[in-house]
Amino acid sequence: MQWVQQFFEKIGSLGAVVAAMGCASCFPALGALGASLGLGFLAQFEGVFINTLLPVFTWTALGAIVVSFLSHRRWLRLLAGVVGPTMVLLTLYPLWTYDWSTYLFYTGLVVMLLVSIWDIVSPARKVCNTLNSSEVIS
């Protein structure tokens, strides 16, 4: 079950970054990075990426982080994991019109990427083990 949670966390983070790379006019730095990686052909799907795929992947990552927290109960990982997707979603919906929202968006994507790397390097473990049904509390 844990590998499924980690898989969805990574897919959500990677998908959000790739979807943002396809939008050169919205996010010039990521668009330039995507074009240099050979993803320039994705510019024709810019509307689909920003309006559909980016929110879907971000919500996927956010959901996987919350489900993962229910398994291992690590508050620091929950906080670190929720910050990035929340920043991205806030940028996409209520804060889109502000000039500084682009910086908030980039920061959110970087946080999502760093938390994904952190999860790969140091996977979360449970804080405590529960008692087996054969053990009796005295």
N, C-alpha and C positions, 0 to 999 in steps of 0.2 A: 504494500500500500504506500510505503514511503517513497518508492521510486516513481510512482504515479504522480504524487504531489510535487516532487522535484522536477519531473518532466514538464508538468503544466506551468510551474514557476519559470522555468527556462524558456519554454515556448512563448509564454506571455511577454517576457522581457525582450527576447530576441525579435519577436514579431512586432513589438512596438517600435523598436529601433529601425527595423527594415521598412516598416510602413512610413515612418518619418523620413527615411532616406529617399523615398519616392516622391517627396513633395519639395522640389527645388525652389519654388517660388515662395512657399510658406516658411521654410527653414533653410536658408541658403547654405549654412555651414554643413548641415547633414546632406543636403542635396548635392553639394560639391563632393562630399565624401562618397556618397552613393554612386555618383557619376564616375569617380576615379576607380571605384571597385567594379565598374562595368554594369551598374544598375541604372544607367541613364534612360534605358527604354521604359522604365517604370513611370516616367513622368507623365505619360499619357493616361495613367490610371490614378492621377493625383487625388481627384475627388473621392474615389472609392477608398483609397488608403486613409485619407484624413477623416472622412465622415463615417466610415464603416470599420475598416480593419484596425486602425489605431485604437479606437475605443474598445473593440472586441478583445484585442490582445491585452490591453491594459486591464480590463475587467477580469480577464482570465487569470492574469498574474495576481491581481488583488484577491480574487477568490481562492486561488491556490495557497497564497500566503496565510490567509485566515484559516483554511482547513489544516494547513501544516501546523499552525499554532495550536490548534485543538489537539494535535498529536503529541507535540513536544513541550508545550507550555513555556517557551522562551520569550519573555517580554521584549528583550532587546532586539531579537530577530523580528518580532512582529512589528515593533516600532520602525525599525530600519526598512523592513519590507513594505510597509504601508505608505511610507513617506513619498517614495518615488511615483507610484501609480496615482496617488492622490494629487501630487503636483501636476502630473500630465493631464489628468481628468479636469482639474480646475482650470488649467490653461485652455483645454479644448472647449469648455462650456462657458462658465461665467466670466472668465478673465481674458478672453480672446482679444478684446478691443484695446487693451492697454499695451503701451510700448514695452514695458518691462516683462510682459508675459512670455516673450520668447526666451528670455533668460531663465524664467521659472520652468519652462518646458525642457530646455536643454539640461538644466540641473536635475529635473525629475528623471529624464532618460539616463543620465550618468549614474544617479543613485540606483535606479533599477538594474543597470548593468553591473555596478559594483556589488550589490547585494547578491546577484546571481553568481558572480565569481566567488564571493565569500561562501555561499552555500556549496559550491563545488569543492573549494579548498578545505572547508571545515563544516561538514554536514552537522545539522542539529541533532542533539541527543535528548532523550527525556530527562527532565529534572529529577524525578524520583520514580521508583518502581512501585507498583501497587502490590498488595499482598495476594498471593495465590489463594484460590478457594480452599485449599487443603490446610492453610495456616490459620490458626486460631489466635485471636487477639485476647490476651489475658489481662 
